[in-house]
């Protein structure tokens, strides 16, 4: 009996040691089922899977890890690396599960490269009945990307609604809901209103949410109530319990109430003209508003004679709830160096710096070159330009312009723009003569009007078919009729105020600034600063909220940078015409 018990105890001690060996033996005897992992989500990073590839000896498992790595690399925007991994696969040794998963990855790569027809053809070859829920979600992810590539936002919404039905992970469902909402925000209001749900309850709920938002966007208090009503009406909808992140802040929205404003501007010294012009625009806009706003008290502080910490403290002590300014970059940096100093204040800085970041109750507004660069990228893309040449000065202005254009162009095309920097006008001519323009369909240039005048003949000689786009720097009150004729066909961006040349407001501002376009832009900026500070909460808390000002259609972007929709003009037969969007 004791011998039997001892044998039993020995087997209990031995089994933990033998179990991994037996399990490994089973794998070798009956074949690996690791490829079933492909039916699940790939939750690790590409680095994790790449390390597994290096560590794994079994061919079948190694190929599974390559598929998992390729899948994640695409989501990390490393498409070329994903393609390279697929090339390494031994296609003859792939299991049916591996081949099926590879077909989804192939389609995803094509969609990521904007090869939409190819991606669609690849999806049609996939048998949906063979896909797991996770694979089905990925299938419709590709379908959604194809539609979005082609600006078919409603089709992308429908694809993502199908994705939602396959997701179980809460964070992924929230991300997908946020993506659906972002697509609906991009969709033309008319399209939203005319789209039929055709019995699809989920789509019907999304359309109703978008309509409630669009109908009340300019009345945030009503919007908040409309969204709550939607939640009640669609209580079982996915978005009712996982509300779009962008809309969550509206539940505690409070309308902007301003009783006193501190205006921080340089009103003496070298920057006096700039500061005084902005102040004139601000004062004029205040005087033209309704009685409730015109009664708001404004305390003006000269930042050339009062340092910023003292100015902010004075604003607080006077009972101001809002601050407009400072205007100079170094003073904006002072605010950013001690953000706690502006606690309790709504602050509209009239400039931005490389140190700009998200700070509670702080927004940045100015005539930033980034707005023009992004607008230029959009304009050229919409004009079917696919190979633009961008010429910018070797300066902070040029770097900021190049960076903004590149980011926007990558978003639009998935490729880098051809950026060239110059120190003097001759550098542009040299770049053109070296053949840079021969690979380009159009050129966006940031230059002064006198520089561009020198270059136009060179550009016409090298590539007479090159379309020209420019920033507002070329639009000067000093431009002669001869210059306007020389620039025939050139398109440029500027503030919309310049299309109202026959209005009384234009004539008033023109007389106050001596007709200097640079000063007129600053005056318009001052006027819009008054508009913005009185809609501060709406801009910060209501996604998509905008106000129409003299400098453009204004809305809050990332970090509460106030973004401007630019107006485009064109020289035609000596005249300047507004281009209709």
GUKOL-349802 format. One record per residue: x, y, z of N, C-alpha, C in turn; residue in one letter. Coordinates in steps of 0.001 Angstrom, whole numbers, plus 500000, padded with zeros to 6 digits. Example, Ala and Ser with C-alpha at 12.3 -4.5 7.8 and 13.67 -1.06 7.14 Angstrom:
<atoms>
513190494310507800512300495500507800513200496700507800a512850497750507080513670498940507140512900500030507870s
</atoms>
This chain:
<atoms>
500832498791500000500000500000500000500855501243500000x501912501214500855502800502383500912503515502592499603x503827501457498943504494501582497634503563502251496635x502277501848496676501294502451495766501130503940496006x501071504319497310500943505743497638502158506533497182x503328505932497400504550506612496971504530506828495455x504020505791494726503956505921493262503008507033492843x501900507125493591500922508175493283501515509561493514x502232509710494669502855510994494972503912511353493932x504630510344493485505686510582492501505074511105491191x503934510484490789503280510913489548502762512345489661x502269512708490875501791514087491075502924515091490932x504099514680491454505255515577491340505770515626489907x505611514509489196506180514413487850505327515118486793x504004515113486974503102515644485949503363517111485587x503612518017486572503910519411486185505135519522485303x506070518602485492507280518638484677507027518094483278x506163517061483209505915516419481929504910517172481060x504031517961481713502922518576480974503374519432479780x504358520354479974504794521145478822505385520289477715x506080519207478141506682518326477135505606517609476347x504592517103477081503490516411476420502743517354475481x502553518608475959501835519593475144502602519896473865x503923520055474036504748520303472848504698519113471922x504673517922472519504607516714471706503319516645470923x502213517035471565500924517043470876500939517998469699x501594519143469895501678520128468823502390519542467618x503475518868467902504247518282466805503506517130466152x502751516348466987502057515180466469500853515557465622x500076516526466092498799516829465450498801518145464669x499935518888464663500005520161463948499617521315464840x500233522509464602499973523675465442498603524257465135x497888524675466178496637525397465969496817526876466289x498080527330466298498381528728466615497791529665465568x497605529138464311497052530016463283495610530431463585x494979529759464553493636530182464969493664531550465648x494872531944466123495042533273466718494674534375465725x494806534068464438494511535054463409493036535453463405x492197534636464010490773534961464076490475536011465143x491492536322465961491308537250467078491975538594466785x491751539568467645492406540868467514493895540736467796x494696541555467109496136541632467383496348542808468330x496528542499469608496551543551470628497941544066470977x498984543369470515500349543778470849500897544744469800x502072545301470075502735546202469130503435545401468045x503797546074466973504529545393465905505881544901466403x506500545652467319507802545217467869507678543876468588x506584543699469313506364542431470010506327541276469013x505552541442467953505435540357466973506730540154466194x507455541233465931508741541091465241509723540293466093x509705540533467395510568539751468296510163538287468295x508876538004468253508394536630468210508830535921466933x508844536668465823509310536097464558510749535612464698x511578536430465338512994536083465509513179534901466457x512295534780467441512448533743468465511845532397468065x510909532395467130510162531182466795510868530375465720x510951529065465932511613528173464980510612527523464030x509429527185464532508412526499463739507945527399462599x508037526935461333507711527742460161506278528265460209x505326527362460532503922527765460527503656528871461536x504232528735462737504047529768463754504744531065463359x505922530934462746506656532123462304505830532900461282x505167532183460386504358532851459362503130533517459986x502571532886461018501450533511461722501888534825462367x503067534796462998503567536030463621503831537111462576x504274536716461388504504537707460332503185538350459900x502141537552459830500831538101459486500318539050460567x500500538673461822500086539540462929500880540845462916x502187540735462682503033541931462642502628542844461493x502376542257460305501985543053459140500681543792459408x499752543092460065498457543680460391498639544931461261x499486544838462277499686545951463198500499547064462540x501474546688461708502296547698461023501432548643460186x500386548127459569499504548978458760498833550019459652x498367549575460824497714550520461738498706551537462284x499994551194462288501035552120462735501563552973461586x500877552881460427501251553654459233502634553279458713x502978552004458856504253551479458341503940550468457239x503318550972456188502784550109455134503903549385454380x504985550082454093506090549456453349506664548268454118x506784548404455437507300547303456246506321546135456259x505035546444456265504029545384456204504128544620454891x504289545346453795504439544701452482505672543808452447x506761544305453017508002543530453019507839542207453768x507097542229454852506859540991455621506039539993454815x505048540476454082504226539573453287505029538929452166x505990539672451629506852539125450578507680537964451116x508032538018452394508847536966453006508088535660453218x506764535699453167505970534498453446506196533410452402x506229532182452857506283531024451958504853530653451622x504351531144450490502939531011450154502487529558450057x503387528678449599503018527270449440502780526585450784x503360527141451836503243526532453162502166527176454030x501454528179453500500423528835454297499213527926454474x498657527932455669497445527174455949496245527941455403x495087527291455274493889528018454816493572529233455688x493747529119457021493494530252457911494462531394457634x495713531047457370496713532076457082496432532757455745x496041531990454746495729532560453438494534533509453531x493535533111454312492352533948454492492719535270455150x493534535208456206493907536428456904494788537311456031x495662536678455259496530537448454359495703538210453332x494586537646452897493760538328451894493184539638452444x492844539641453738492348540885454346493484541897454436x494671541431454834495833542328454945496187542920453590x496161542093452542496464542586451183495521543731450798x494229543549451088493246544584450754493479545842451581x493858545645452856494109546791453743495308547598453236x496342546905452781497523547602452237497141548412451002x496351547818450113495927548533448904495132549788449265x494242549651450234493448550814450656494332551883451284x495309551452452084496222552413452720497041553164451683x497289552523450548498052553158449454497134553875448472x495847553965448814494843554633447982494659553942446639x494976552664446580494722551864445379493324551255445539x492328552110445375490970551758445784490339550660444942x490532550724443631489943549693442766490513548320443094x491819548281443306492468547017443645491969546499444992x491831547397445944491351546996447264489931546433447178x489084547073446375487717546595446213487688545210445583x488535545010444579488604543695443925489073542625444891x490034542973445744490541542010446718489480541649447755x488676542624448176487610542341449137486558541406448547x486251541565447258485218540748446617485596539270446588x486899538972446657487359537584446615487282536903447980x486965537662449017486938537118450376485538536623450710x485461535400451215484189534804451614483868535257453042x482907536150453175482557536701454482482118535617455464x481535534544454948481035533488455823482167532776456568x483378532869456049484518532199456674485206533065457726x484783534313457863485483535243458750484957535173460173x485860535322461126485481535458462531484961536881462756x484345537153463910483903538535464185485037539552464068x486211539218464601487350540139464523487763540380463080x487800539311462280488174539456460872487101540215460089x485849540006460454484772540742459786484895542241460055x485253542591461288485459544000461624486585544591460779x487645543811460588488771544289459767488374544401458301x487548543499457835487053543540456464486319544870456211x485410545209457123484647546448456944485490547690457245x486559547519458013487515548621458214488143549007456878x488502547998456083489053548258454745487999548921453862x486779548412453928485692548994453140485472550460453497x485541550748454798485373552132455253486503553014454739x487723552497454752488856553310454296488766553597452805x488337552601452029488169552816450587487177553951450343x486051553896451052485024554936450884485552556298451299x486281556346452410486812557630452879487870558163451923x488676557272451353489662557708450355489000558454449209x487769558056448894487049558631447755486059559713448194x486217560158449469485329561185450036483863560773450017x483614559475450049482248558957450137481967558673451618x481777559764452361481740559660453817480541558855454327x479411558975453658478244558231454130478442556728453946x479084556323452860479395554901452671480361554429453748x481288555298454131482227554950455201481489554803456528x480505555668456763479688555562457978478983554211458026x478378553822456906477650552551456856478575551368457120x479790551440456595480753550360456829481136550299458302x481312551442458914481715551465460327480565551054461251x479347551283460833478215550791461612478239549262461633x478623548652460523478757547187460491479898546730461404x480980547505461436482103547169462330481615547105463770x480777548059464139480294548159465524479634546861465991x478943546191465082478229544969465469479160543811465784x480428543932465373481388542848465598482332543124466770x482303544334467304483250544698468354482698544387469740x483570543863470600483181543597471987484016544421472964x485229544775472575486099545573473433485547546999473537x485364547479474764484729548776474981485518549916474348x486843549913474492487650550992473940487585551015472417x487593549830471818487505549787470355486131550230469866x485104549892470633483773550379470263483718551900470364x484321552457471426484339553911471581485110554570470447x486258553993470088487059554550468988486275554519467683x485563553424467455484788553301466218483621554284466205x482985554462467344481901555449467459482432556849467189x483614557153467725484224558466467477484536558650466002x484968557554465332485257557623463892483978557857463085x482880557184463483481603557393462791481172558852462921x481300559370464133480892560765464353481756561733463548x483065561475463496483966562343462717483570562331461238x483176561175460729482747561078459329481451561855459096x480517561736460035479255562467459898479480563976459943x480460564398460724480774565841460787481357566339459468x482032565438458745482602565807457443481546565806456343x480466565088456584479453564888455547478608566145455345x478380566471454104477534567620453759476168567488454420x475675568594454981474390568573455683473258568086454785x473303568496453529472268568057452591472279566550452406x473476565968452376473598564514452238473032563807453456x473327564349454643472795563765455876471268563780455850x470709564904455464469253565047455483468557564189454431x469245563933453318468605563192452218468855561691452275x469734561258453165470039559829453267468919559091453995x468486557985453407467432557175454029468060556020454801x467532555744455976468054554639456784467601553289456252x466541553262455459466025552013454872465857550909455909x465285551267457043465016550269458070466181549929458965x467354550499458701468532550252459541468421551140460783x468086550534461901467849551299463128469098552047463576x470252551387463468471499552031463899471822553245463034x471715553082461713471963554201460807470959555315461051x469696554951461274468683555955461552469012556777462784x469535556124463809469939556831465020471075557795464764x472051557342463990473197558210463673472748559433462861x471859559199461886471369560321461072470607561325461926x469812560811462865469058561705463756469993562503464652x471079561876465110472056562581465943472744563690465148x473141563367463918473805564369463077472868565526462757x471602565220462520470633566289462216470390567179463433x470303566563464621470121567353465850471303568289466061x472490567791465785473706568594465923473720569740464910x473497569399463646473564570406462581472507571491462751x471329571107463218470234572077463349470443573052464512x471295572690465464471438573510466670472865573983466933x473760573796465957475178574082466176475433575530466576x474651576459466070474876577868466386474111578341467613x473424577402468269472699577709469509473061576647470543x474266576739471105474796575670471962473902575258473118x473173576202473714472288575836474827471195574897474340x470602575205473192469591574343472601470209573033472132x471457573088471671472135571888471201472274570873472329x472668571345473498472822570462474645471524569723474954x470402570438474895469101569829475154468707568872474034x469018569245472800468688568394471656469424567057471733x470674567088472199471439565850472337470876564975473445x470437565599474520469828564832475604468519564192475133x467764564928474333466522564374473780466824563177472877x467921563279472134468309562159471254468637560921472082x469367561099473168469713559965474032468456559266474550x467454560052474878466202559487475381465470558712474280x465456559300473083464741558670471962465438557416471460x466764557368471577467549556231471068468329555588472209x467625555241473267468268554758474496469074553481474308x468708552647473324469418551377473118470497551474472040x470689552642471488471699552841470432473099552773471033x474051552225470275475439552123470762475979553466471218x475664554515470456476191555845470777475491556480471966x474399555887472437473712556442473599474450556113474886x475049554922474941475816554582476149477318554749475967x477769554864474721479153555261474453479083556504473553x478736557621474151478507558859473405479800559305472735x479730559888471518480943560393470876481734561308471812x483007561023471943483862561751472897483772563256472682x483727563663471426483719565083471081482496565806471647x481411565067471880480167565700472321479968565658473832x480813564932474525480596564748475957480697566052476752x481539566965476278481730568218477022480500569120476984x479575568833476081478413569697475941477405569536477072x477556568464477843476596568231478923476683569314480002x477854569945480140477991571013481151478317572359480505x477800572564479280478074573807478558477465575015479273x478264576088479333477786577360479875478080578458478858x477079579205478536477229580283477565478220581331478077x478984581906477152479970582923477527479283584148478126x479765584563479291479268585777479940480480586645480297x480585587787479677481730588672479898481237590004480456x481848590433481574481470591748482112482610592759481990x483831592228481903484986593121481815486136592400481118x486815593099480232487912592523479452489170593363479667x490300592674479838491600593354479856492244593159478492x492625594237477849493236594199476522494725594491476662x495564593482476399497017593594476587497692593739475232x498168594960474936498772595248473642500000596143473795x500944596063472834502072596999472839501617598338472250x501528599345473067500979600631472615502003601758472660x503271601401472811504360602378472754505587601667472198x506628602418471932507856601812471432507738601341469993x508599600393469608508685599949468213507406599283467706x506663598631468591505459597890468169504189598713468298x504331600011468520503156600855468772502157600825467615x502643600902466384501745600952465234500923599663465136x501578598540465349500883597252465281499815597169466368x500231597441467605499296597356468723498137598316468596x498429599548468182497376600564468056496369600187466966x496854599571465895495953599167464810495019598055465261x495560597080465985494729596003466518493685596579467475x494120597522468308493195598154469271492075598902468548x492406599582467464491379600320466714490309599372466185x490746598222465667489794597229465179488935596676466301x489562596417467441488858595891468609487807596897469087x488212598158469211487307599211469686486133599408468729x486446599376467429485390599597466443484347598472466484x484828597227466615483905596091466675483041596161467937x483645596563469040482901596699470301481797597742470149x482109598838469476481134599911469318479977599554468415x480167598554467544479121598194466589478236597060467089x478543596500468270477751595383468785476504595887469500x475701594939469955474472595283470656474756595952471984x473715596443472611473858597220473845474519596419474959x474148595118475093474689594313476187476193594144476069x476674593975474833478107593797474637478851595122474667x478238596181474143478925597478474106479118598062475503x478343597564476490478487598023477872479594597304478626x480182596317477991481288595594478633482479596540478787x483025596594479981484157597491480246485448596871479742x486294597681479155487587597216478655488710598020479306x489610597322479980490800597956480540491970597685479610x492636598733479154493752598596478214495066598708478973x495960597733478745497270597726479419498371597677478363x499291598620478436500416598689477500501494597698477948x501715596655477162502690595626477547504138596052477292x504323597243476729505680597761476561506143598461477845x505197598878478664505553599558479915505173598748481159x504377597708480969503967596840482079504289595400481721x505057594706482563505399593315482241504152592437482348x504202591278481717503030590416481596502513589916482948x503356589418483844502825588976485141502067590084485872x502614591307485813501936592431486467500628592763485767x500637592706484425499434593016483649498311592021483967x498669590747484079497662589729484386497112589929485798x497997590259486726497556590501488096496645591725488160x496973592761487389496116593944487338494735593589486786x494710592719485762493444592305485167492581591597486207x493192590718486988492455589998488025491927590947489093x492789591842489517492408592771490580491271593695490150x491203593999488862490162594903488362488827594198488174x488838592861488309487603592103488161487339591609486756x488355591670485888488196591187484513488018589666484506x487127589180483659486921587745483501487646587203482276x488053588135481415488683587724480161489854588631479834x490830588044479142492008588781478696492172588561477199x492355589631476457492699589552475036494131590022474899x494996589153474407496419589419474336497167588436475218x498456588544475308499310589528474642499473589253473147x500117590205472476500286590151471027501668589663470615x502700590089471306504069589730470927504398588313471388x505149587584470564505432586172470839506132585956472176x507114586795472476507852586601473721506941586761474937x505921587609474808504976587786475903504017586600476026x503676585993474883502860584774474929503639583665475638x504940583589475382505787582593476057505824582826477570x505768584085477978505746584382479419504484583784480049x503357583920479369502104583332479861502244581814479946x502816581222478903502947579769478862503915579239479915x504862580066480322505832579626481324505215579502482709x504068580148482902503389580084484204501874580058483988x501343578944483454499913578892483117498995579057484321x499500578751485520498651578906486705498300580372486955x499081581286486387498833582714486602497528583177485958x497042582436484950495808582860484273494592582057484736x494767581315485818493649580524486333492462581432486655x491282581021486204490080581818486441489792582834485359x490679582931484350490497583889483259490318583152481932x489505583695481057489479583269479658490506584114478915x491492583475478309492581584221477675492632583909476180x492529584971475375492692584856473929494027585504473558x495076584685473455496382585201473050496318585581471574x496939586685471213496871587172469838498094586771469027x498678585653469402499804585098468660499997583667469133x500860582956468450501222581605468863502731581478468765x503295580518469470504739580315469459505021578826469341x506273578448469088506608577014469054506301576309470364x506179577073471447505876576487472758504381576350473023x503567576747472064502112576700472260501660575270472535x500775575120473490500251573805473869498857573999474457x498198572893474726496861572967475303496949573430476753x496315574539477040496234575078478398494772575422478655x494267574988479786492856575222480102492514576715480047x491466577026479325490943578396479191491875579340478427x492754578785477590493639579607476753493463579214475291x493233580202474439493166579990472995494185580903472311x494591580500471119495579581257470349494930581723469040x495061583005468773494492583548467536495464584535466912x495592584459465630496448585402464917496376585126463426x497072585923462663497117585733461212498256584768460898x498079583512461287499144582516461220499353581996459798x500612581794459407500886581240458069500393579804457923x500226579101459051499737577725458982498345577654458347x497498578655458648496153578667458067496225578746456547x497111579605456048497238579765454602497836578518453960x498808577894454629499441576693454076498446575547453964x497658575350455025496662574270455005495595574550453947x495203575809453835494214576184452825494767575947451420x496060576224451232496689576006449924496715574525449562x497027573686450545497034572243450293495637571766449895x494630572230450622493244571860450297492864572348448898x493213573584448604492847574180447313493487573414446161x494768573116446289495476572419445212494931571000445035x494651570347446153494086568994446068492722569024445378x491884569977445748490557570102445145490631570505443684x491748571132443296491969571482441890492626570342441121x492663569138441742493240567923441134494745568014440900x495410568827441705496872568855441683497374567702442551x498258566883442006498765565739442759500280565774442953x500970566670442222502425566792442378502805568259442544x502552568836443712502855570256443911504311570490444295x504815571631443886506125572110444326505866573273445279x506486573242446442506274574283447453507582575023447672x507578576324447427508775577148447582508549578121448729x509372578007449774509216578858450955510567579430451381x510572580589452031511837581180452462512487580382453586x513802580430453653514563579761454717514485580644455965x513388580505456687513127581352457848512090580650458718x511770581267459845510730580703460702509400580635459959x509096581690459201507878581699458396507867580522457427x508996580313456741509085579226455776508952577858456419x509612577686457568509545576400458273508116576096458714x507436577094459253506062576893459715505134576586458546x505334577297457433504519577064456247504744575661455696x506016575284455583506365573972455034505802572846455886x505938572996457202505455571963458115503944571791458006x503216572908458009501757572844457943501278572277456615x501923572694455521501534572190454195501794570691454114x502964570264454605503331568849454542502352567978455303x502013568395456520501076567611457341499729567485456639x499236568603456118497929568567455460497986567749454172x499085567871453422499205567132452158499281565625452413x499965565237453470500020563822453834498641563294454189x497847564119454873496485563713455220495638563526453964x495849564382452978495049564331451762495498563234450803x496798563099450630497324562226449573498062560992450062x498486561013451324499297559909451826500740559975451367x501134561090450733502507561252450252503081562579450736x504404562708450646505060563961451034505022564954449883x504947566212450231505020567268449223506492567576448926x506743568120447737508101568508447331508370569926447850x509067570012448982509322571297449629510721571789449279x510837573034448869512133573659448601512227574967449390x513394575198449999513636576438450746514555577344449936x514364578648450092515233579589449394515651580720450328x516825581280450077517332582427450832517143583730450073x517140583635448761516945584820447937516221584417446662x515753585393445939514932585131444762515645584244443752x516965584425443622517720583647442638517670582144442914x517497581775444199517430580355444554516208579686443934x515119580438443847513901579884443254514117579661441768x514713580648441136514985580512439709515889579317439437x516890579133440299517814578015440136517092576678440288x516223576609441268515465575365441490514604575038440279x513993576069439703513165575850438519514013575408437332x515146576068437143516010575758436010516655574375436137x516810573906437371517357572568437579516328571491437266x515125571917436995514109570957436590513102570602437647x513142571289438797512198570944439868510766571097439392x510530572103438566509155572370438157508653571389437109x509562570718436424509136569824435346508419568594435876x508670568271437143507951567155437756506706567636438492x506478568933438471505352569501439226504272570013438296x503038569890438774501907570426438018501619571856438424x502012572198439642501702573521440180502704573866441264x502818575163441545503734575619442586503001576534443549x503222576276444849502746577191445889503962577936446409x503889579260446371505058580055446731504708581079447809x505618581199448756505511582229449787506610583236449495x506228584407448999507201585428448612506512586786448618x507311587830448678506792589182448551506493589468447089x505624590433446847505202590705445473506377591092444580x507327591863445123508472592270444289509359591083443923x509455590092444827510228588888444513509541588079443415x508235587945443544507504587145442573507516587802441199x507520589114441186507577589834439913508841589464439141x509961589340439871511224588951439236511156587536438676x510435586673439372510448585253439051509468584834437977x508444585623437764507367585188436872507862584883435469x508742585710434958509243585466433598510084584192433544x510867583941434612511665582713434674510753581488434704x509710581558435532508760580447435643508097580185434300x507686581257433617507009581097432329507938580485431287x509222580822431354510185580271430392510459578792430643x510560578415431909510889577033432252509686576117432085x508534576573432575507326575739432513506111576645432405x505733577016431190504621577964431010503272577405431460x503177576072431605501916575455432011501801575284433526x502825575724434252502826575569435706501786576483436336x500843575898437066499857576697437775500504577296439014x500182578557439288500804579247440413499781579579441497x500171579252442724499389579573443918500315580316444869x499779581276445605500629582069446484499892582431447767x500675582881448735500103583325450004499731584799449900x499160585334450965498704586726450973499853587719450900x501098587238451097502245588166451063502400588845449710x501861588232448662502015588844447332500926589882447057x499944589951447965498844590901447771499143592181448536x499649593165447831500068594418448459499330595596447843x499115596629448657498479597847448148499399598573447172x500673598185447152501630598829446241501666598184444866x500926597096444663500951596413443362500358597309442279x501042597383441174500633598255440068499736597498439087x499051598216438199498255597545437152499118596621436296x500376597020436067501286596181435276501572594861435996x501722594960437307501967593755438110500783592805438016x499577593347438130498381592502438077498240591815436728x498637592483435677498607591868434344499660590763434239x500839591049434793501924590067434742501555588783435480x500786588913436557500424587764437386499162587058436890x498770587315435680497524586755435161497440585244435396x496345584813436010496133583392436276496555582944437661x497427583708438310497894583320439641496759583399440657x496694582408441530495685582370442591496371582589443943x495723583326444829496321583570446141495233583622447209x495645583342448430494711583364449558494863584665450327x493764585091450948493805586272451799492545586271452650x492413587278453504491221587354454350490020587743453481x488829587240453800487650587516452965487262588987452929x487734589754453892487407591177453954487762591895452650x488820591403451953489273592085450740488351591887449537x487329591068449682486383590945448572485227591930448714x485228592663449838484138593618450101484589595050449827x485292595259448746485916596565448490484919597696448283x483682597372447985482676598421447765481869598736449016x482112598010450105481313598217451315481781599449452083x480872600004452868481206601162453689482248600794454745x482146599589455273483109599151456285484515599097455703x484618598578454478485932598513453831486505599918453662x485685600840453200486164602200452953486580602878454260x485843602579455346486186603158456649487545602646457129x487730601347457049488992600747457513490142601172456611x489865601278455322490893601712454376491384603111454736x490463603988455093490855605363455423491616605416456750x491245604558457700491908604568459005493311603981458963x493581603158457953494896602503457863495734603024456700x495249604049456040495983604582454896496012603630453720x495090602663453715495025601712452601496128600680452603x496917600619453677497993599632453773497390598268454093x497571597302453190496926596000453365497364595301454651x498634595432455012499128594783456229498415595328457458x498228596655457484497521597271458609496033596947458576x495486596835457385494070596487457276493816595079457825x494760594177457585494627592816458134494694592848459660x495582593670460213495696593769461668494439594390462277x493880595384461597492641596008462046491523594957462081x491451594176461016490436593118460942490651592078462040x491903591790462327492226590849463394491739591375464749x491943592655464995491461593260466239489953593173466355x489257593423465237487792593348465237487331591928465560x488010590940464983487626589544465213487983589079466620x488997589691467219489341589344468610488177589667469539x487509590790469291486323591139470089485219590090469895x485045589682468656484038588670468339484346587354469058x485605586948469040486008585662469615485898585622471134x486301586692471793486281586668473264484836586611473779x483894587086472978482490587022473378481817585698473011x482551584827472346482059583479472022483081582433472480x483788582760473556484921581940473989484488580521474386x483468580391475220483024579064475656482468578253474498x481734578923473627481157578228472481482259577625471606x483300578390471360484406577910470529485155576766471191x485351576867472505486123575844473216485339574554473431x484051574666473652483290573498474085482404572869473025x482056573620471988481122573093470986481898572697469730x482037571401469470482789570951468293482158571483467008x482977572090466167482480572588464889481855573964464942x481750574544466137481172575885466250482090576882465543x481508577800464823482322578785464106481614580130464089x482401581167463898481870582518463718482489583106462461x481728583892461757482228584519460531482766585904460858x484051586087460637484690587359460930485290587991459700x485953589104459894486605589791458777487815589013458268x488429588212459149489631587462458747489304586054458290x488031585667458296487657584345457824486601583705458699x486232582493458328485347581691459170486216581079460257x485933581394461514486835581086462622486275579957463472x487136578993463779486746577867464628487963577419465422x487729576668466488488830576219467355489332574854466910x490648574779466652491278573521466288492020572929467471x492966572030467215493753571426468303494435572491469159x494502572242470472495106573173471437494380574512471483x493167574539470956492384575779470844493109576840470020x493786576379468971494284577311467965493096577736467104x492854579020467003491732579497466190492129579401464725x491394578569463990491699578330462579490817579208461703x491376579614460562490657580500459644490453579819458296x489237579856457797488994579449456413489356580625455518x490292580394454612490761581481453765489863581655452536x489912582857451970489257583143450697490322583161449611x489979582608448444490942582568447334490554583557446244x491571584243445757491410585247444710492275584854443511x491994585477442358492800585201441161492948586463440318x494173586660439822494426587749438874493896587322437506x493007588127436953492450587844435633492331589134434838x493146589221433791493115590379432889493242591702433637x494135591739434610494392592964435353493469593192436527x492488592328436695491553592445437808491811591356438846x491265591566440042491339590544441083489926590037441328x489713588763441032488390588160441167488380587152442313x487260587062442993487096586080444053486745584732443436x487417583692443891487143582343443395486061581720444264x485024581236443647483938580591444387484372579177444756x484140578815446025484499577473446495483527576437445935x
</atoms>
